[in-house]
Amino acid sequence: MIDDLHAVLPQGAAVGNPVDATAAVTEDQLADCLDRLTHHPGIDAVLVALVPTAVAAATGDDLIRALTDAPAHRAKPIAAVRLEQDLPVKLLPAADGGTIPSYAEPQAAARAVAHAARRAAWLARPVGTVPELDGIDTAHAQEVTETFLATHPDGGWLDARTCADLLTCYGIPQIPWAWAETEDEAVLAAQRLRGPDDRVVMKAHWPGLVHKSEQQAVHLDLQGDAQVRAAFRDFETRFAGLLTGVVVQPLAARGTELFAGVVQDEVFGPLVLFGLGGTATEVLGDHAARLAPLTDHDVHDLITAPRCAPLLFGARGNGPADLEGLEQLLLRLSRMAADLPQLAEVDFNPVLATAADVSVLDARVRLVPRTPQDPYLRRLR
């Protein structure tokens, strides 16, 4: 390739990447150079930047003809950059009846080529299939949804028990938990659910509570009846008039904290989100999204897309997480989003992934009145 380019370009041309054809290049030389570049198997696209100079051997129109006169036999896409161009993007008419995009800025041209490459890779992917899932109770899930909206016509966040009921309809694994409305009930729940070292977690609850950690509405590492009672009394004091009850859970084992969720896009419908969990979720924004329902290819892409993905495959002496369990959780979340158009938001954070299993430690679901989208119109979009 280097010898081929030296053979057709003016003396002094640089033939690396990028190729500098110099101001001495002629129309024929540029055309020959483009022919060789577009037929090389290691090159996928060519971006030609035409820079006006006072000593150019060829005019701008001459060099444009080198791009547009013979595109049909060139096997790779070509885009142009013309710094003197008055519009951000123009389409240059080509001799074969097609067009060549021309950009006023090299950055915009590079982004456009990158987007085209990503789209081509996306189109080349296998379509995949939506896996069949067992243990799904769609009828009860719809009943839960309709019952809630009947008493909350404007929609809202589900309470802890209704939320857990909805997740159970789709076989979404949850850490064991108990609801308590009194101090004694909290103690009994803690005695039944103690985790490692006999420790439990207590979370305050009231309608509309969103970010528990910011409200200091979580007590961790509670050991013994006295600490459980003290935690409950603290919530009663600080959240007087708000508190409707507490959730008691065993202290979870160590693992990777992840986030999974659903949002509704007005054009594309439900999107499944996945990424880094814990208190850094919204700060770092390390997550990916795919359309629901997920196919077998989608769920694999979704798991591997976030920057935190290497943590799931074993890092710093830790073994790999339960990837099959994680795929199942995302597929079941996707099925829930596809079944229930009233699902406005779902937030599982954290989802704890260990080598043994995957479970949701905290879940929030918001419902709104909504009619089903036409699946055929959604595909056309």
Secondary structure, 3 states (H helix, E strand, C coil): CHHHHHHHCCCCCEECCCEECCCCCCHHHHHHHHHHHHCCCCCCCEEEEECCCCCCCCCHHHHHHHHHCCCCCCCCCEEEEECCCCCCEEEEECCCCCEEEEECCHHHHHHHHHHHHHHHHHHHCCCCCCCCCCCCCHHHHHHHHHHHHHHCCCCEECCHHHHHHHHHHCCCCECCCEEECCHHHHHHHHHHHCCHHHEEEEEEECCCCCCCCCCCCEEEEEEHHHHHHHHHHHHHHHCCCCCCEEEEEECCCCCEEEEEEEEEECCCEEEEEEEECCCCHHHHCCEEEEECCCCHHHHHHHHHCCCCHHHHHCCCCCCCCCHHHHHHHHHHHHHHHHHCCCEEEEEEEEEEECCCCEEECCEEEEECCCCCCCHHHHHHC
